Amino acid sequence: MARGGYGSGSGVPLRDRVRGASTPAPAAPPTPAGDHPGRHCFVSLPVDGSRPRPALLVEWRRVGNGRWEGRVAYVAELRPGRWGLVEEWVPAELLSAD
């Protein structure tokens, strides 16, 4: 399982992987040294449509078109006043480290 972008300097932070459509996808997501795969990130478009939401990045996968998706977990207001845990695959361009 790939790691999220923090570590001993061998990886690339999430903010540096956000790219436009014309930029080619990397061959593999960064894999810095570390003792666990979980990393903090922000989901710029959470399911409740609110402002960017803090999340936990759990793993990466490459989708058929050569782009990357991150599996994240975060809380969202699913019904008025009712919060729930959301776990989903999100395109890498919707994730940031800050």
N, C-alpha and C positions, 0 to 999 in steps of 0.2 A: 504494500500500500504506500502510495507516495505521500510526502509530507508537504505542509502548506506554505513554507516560504520564510521561516525564521530559523536561525541556527548559527553555526559558526562561520558564516560568510560564504559558504559554498552554494547557497540557494539564491533564488531570485524572489524578492517580496511580491505579494499579490499585486500591489499597485503598479509594478513594473511589467506585469504580464498582461495588463489590460491593453487591448490593441484595437485598432480600426479594422474594418473588413479587408483592407488591402494588405495588411501585414500577415505574413504566413505564420501558421501555428508552430510552436516549438515541437521538436521531435518527442520530447517527454516533459512532464511537469518537473519543476525543481525538486530535488530530494536532499535537503540539508541534513546534516547530522543531528540527531536528537533521540530522546528516549521514548517518544510517543508521537503518533501521527496527528493528534488533535491540535488545531490552530485557531486562534481568534480571527474573525473576519467580519465584514459587514455585507449584507445582502441589500443591493440598491433598490430592488423591486420586490418587497415581500408580498405574500399572498393577500394580505389585508390592504394593500395599496398605500400604506403609510410611508413615512420617511424611511431612510435606510435603517435597517434593523441589525443589531449585533447578533452574531451567530457563531457557531462552532463548526469549522471545516473538518470533516471526518476523513474524506478520501477524494481522490481524483479518478476520472475515467475519460478515455478518449472516445468521442462519438464518431459515427460513420463518415462525417464530412471533414475529419481531421482536426476538429476543434475539441476543446476540453470542457468538462463539466465537473463541478465540485459538489459532493454530497454534504449538505449542511443541515444543522438542526437549530431552530430558533423558536421563540414564542411570538404568536400573532393573535390579534383580536379577531376571532373567527365569527363571533356574534357580538352584538352590542353588550359591552361589559363582561364578556366571556372570553377568556384567553385559553389558548391551547398550544401544545407543542407541534411544530411542523418539522417534518424531515423530508427533504426533497433534493433532487439533482438540479443544479442551477448552472446556466452557462457561465464560463469563467469571466466573461466581460461584465457580468452583473455582480461580481465579488470584488471587494477591495479590502486592503489591510487597514485603511484609515478613513 
